[in-house]
């Protein structure tokens, strides 16, 4: 399959690399690395419809600031590559139409729940990150990792392992990080840019959400609601929600943490757990993810979604 992917890339005249909605460091870092390898015949699509309002935190990644968005993307690609996208519903609006009508499609991912929605599916469920999957793909094809590619791959792995602390981090993950560091990248600077370079409004936004958090079932469940009013008050970008769910999970006694966010396409739900399989909740709503980190979209009001999620969560505690 690795050779089939390489042949598809070599034979395509115009390629679109698609990141998932509400993009994080893994999808963006992986897209940056793949674009660095493919070159000028590939474009990156960040699924944001906000006049190039790309995630501030990851603006240092090569090629991200010149990426397309949902407002200006055209149907001119014969190959679409979906990176870190667990299910087809994570490709939205006109991007979905482009994907569905493309001559060829490839999905490269690490989510165990990914059943495969592309013509070529390179799914390595349980691996730490799509960045790690992509690194192994490059190595299997004897593709030299350049410094520019290494910046994207290291950022992807660093962020999706939570700085190498999540259980999906393996000796192989550390070996990859070591090899990437030998590409003369500044790993300390990358970590600072990912974690210590936050706008003031982001901190104030997150502080409000943590302060408003609700605890139930003897503090075993914690959740916070992100309404359109709060988003508007802080001019919050999609990336501002990153890390909130992890903070709630880190509280002693909390077994399941939810963050529910109002969006145009429904209520976006992020779930983090300590020992419970989060996918047992998200699969009820056609979502996916990992055992300790999963997500889904629920239709209806934010309070209706909360009630349904709490009902499912209480069955697992």
N, C-alpha and C positions, 0 to 999 in steps of 0.2 A: 504493500500500500504506500510506503514511503516514496518509492520510485514513481508510482502513479501520481502522487501529489506533485512531485518535482516536474514530471512531464506536463502536467496540467498547467503549472505556473509558466514553464518555458514556452508552451504552445499558445498561451493566451496572448491576445493583443492588448487588452485593457482589463485591469484587475481592480476590484473594490474589496478592501479589507474592512469588515464591519465589526465594530465593538458593541457590546450590549448596552441597553438603556441604563441610565444612572451609572455611568462608567466608573470603574475603580482602577487602581494601579496595575492590576493583573491584565485586564483587557487592553488598557492603553499602552502599558509597557510592551506587551506581546505584539500589539499592532505596530508600535514604533520599530521594534526589532525586525518584524517581517517586512515592513516597508523599506527599512534600511537595506535588507538583503535584495529585495526584488528591484528596487530602483524606481525610475521615472514612470514606468507604465502602470504603477500601482497608486491608488489613492486610498486614504483612510476615511471612513465615515464614522463620525461621532454622533450618536443619535440624540442630538439636542437641537431644538428648533428655536434658538434664541440668539440669532445674529452673532454667531461665532463666540458664544459665551461658554468657551471650553473650560474644563476643570482647572482652576487656578493652580492647585497644588502640583499638578503634573505638567505644567506648561514648559518645564525644562526638558521634557522628553523630545528627542529628535523627531521632527515632522508633525508633531501633534498640533502646533499652532497653525499649520497650513492645511489641516484636515478639512474635509467637507462636512456639512451638517445637513439636516433634513430639509432646510430651506432652499438649498442650492444644488442638491444632488440630481444628476441626470441619468437616465437609463441608457448608458453607453458602454456597459461592461459585459464581457463574455465569460468572465469567471468571478464569482463572489466567494470570499473566504471569511467565514464567521469564526471569530476568536473568543473563547471563554463564554460562549452563549449556550446556556444549558437547555434551552428549548426554543422552538420556533416563535413562540409568542413574545420573546425578548427582542424580536426584530419587528419594528412597528411602522405604521404609516406607509409613505411611498417607498421606504427601504424594503418593506416586505414585498411590495409589487416587483421591485427590481430583482429581489432574490428569487421569487417564484418564477420569473420569466427568463432567468439567466440560462445560458447554454450549459454551464457547468457550475457546481457549487461544492464547496469543501467546508466541513466543520472540524475545527481543532479545539479540543476541550478536555477538562479534567473532572467534570462533574459526574458522579456515579449515576445520577438520575437521567442523564442525557441518553435518550433512546435512539438518537441519530435522525436528523431531519434533512441532511444534505445528500447529494449524490455520492459523495465520498466522505465517510465519517471516520475521523481519526480521534477516537475517544479513549482516553486513558484514565478511567475513573479511579479516584482515590489518590492520584498524584497531587503533590502540594499545590500546584498552580498550572495554569496554561503556559506560563513562562517556562516552567520545567519541562513540560511536554514538548514545547517548541524547541528548546535547547537540545533535547534528546533526538528530535527529528532532524535538526541541522547536523548533529554529530553522526547520525546513522547514514546521512547522505554525504559525509565528508566535506561539509560546507564549513569554511573557515569563519569563525566568529570574530568580527571586527570590533573595534572599540565602540563604535556607534551602536551596533547590535547589542553589545554587552551592557550598555547603559539601560536599554529597554528591558532586556531579560532579567538583569539583576533587580531592577525596580519592581518588575512583575512578581518575582519570587519573594523579595523582601516584604512586600505589602500583603501578599496573600498568605504568607506564613505568619503574619503578625510579628515581624522581626524574628523569624525562626523559632517561635514559641508554640505554634499549634501542633497538634498531634500528627498531622500529615507530614511534618518535617522529618526527613530520614537522613541517614548518613550520606545517601546519594545526593540529597538536596544540598547538604553542606559541601560536598565535593564539587558540585556545579558552581556554587557561590565562590568557592576557592578558585576554580578555573576562570570564572568571569573576572575575578579581581586581578588575575594575571594579565588581563587585557588592558592594563594601565588605566582603569577607571578609578575614580575617587569614591570608594564605597561610603566613606564617612559623610562626604558632601551629599551624596544621593540620599542617605538616610535623613540628613538634616532637611533637605528639600521636601522629602515625603512627610516628615513628622514635625518639623520645627519651623515651618514657614507658613503659618496660618493667618488669614486676615482677621482683624479684630471682630468684625461682624460674625464670623464663623464661631468664635469662642463665645460671644454673647448669646448667639442663637442656641448653641449646644448647652450652655449653662441654663438657659430658660427651660429647655426640654428636660434636662436632668432634674431641675428643681420641681418641675410639674409631674414627675414620674409618680405612678400609682403602684402600690404593692398590694397583693392579695394572696389568699391561701397560705397564711402564715409566712408571708414574704417569699414564698417559693416562686411566685410569678411577679415580674416587674414589667411595666409597659409605659410608653409615653406616646402622645398623639401629636402629629405634625399637621396642623390645619393650614388652609390657604391664608388665613389671617396672620398666623405666625410667620409663614414664608414671606408674605408681603412686608411685614413689619421689619424684618431683618434683611430684606432683599436676598434671601437665601438661595444659593445655587444648589444644584443636585448634590454636589460633592459635600455640602455642609452636613449632611446626615451621616457621613462616614464615621464610624467609631462610636456612635451613641449607643447602639445596641450592645457592643462589646463592654462599654463602661457599666451598663446596667447589669450585664451578666457577671461582671467582676465583683459585685457586691456579695458579701458573705451571706449564704443561705438561699440566694436566688438560683433557681434551677433553669428557669425559662425566662428569656427577655424578649419583648416585642417592641418594634417601632413601627407605627402605622402612619403613613403619609398620604394625604389627599393629592391626587394627580388627575389630569384630564382623562386618563385611561382607567380610572378606578383607584382603589386603595392599595398602595404598594406596601407590602409587609416584609420586614426583615426579622428573622428569628435567630437568636443565639442561645445555645444550651450548654450545660456542663456535662451531663451524663446521658441525657435523653436524646433520642434520635429525632432531630428537628424535621427531617423529611417526612416523618409520619404525620406531621401536621400539614406541611405544605402540599403533600400529594393529594390531600382532600380538596385542594383548591387548584389543582393542575399546575402546581409549582414544582420546584426542585431545589437542588443544592447539595450540601454535605450533611453529615450527621450532626455536627455542632454549629453549622451555619447554613441557613436555607432561606428561601424567599418565595413569595407568590404575589399575585394580584387578586384582590377580592372585589367583587362588584357590590354596589350599594353605598350607603352612607358610612362614614368612618365609625360611628357607634354600632351600626349593624355588623360591620366587619369585625369589630372588637369582640362583640358578643359571640360570634361564631368561632373565632380563634380561641377565646377563653374556654368555650365548651369543649373544644378538641384538646386543648392543653391540659385541662383538669382530668381528662381520661388517662393521661400518661403519668400523673404524679400520684 
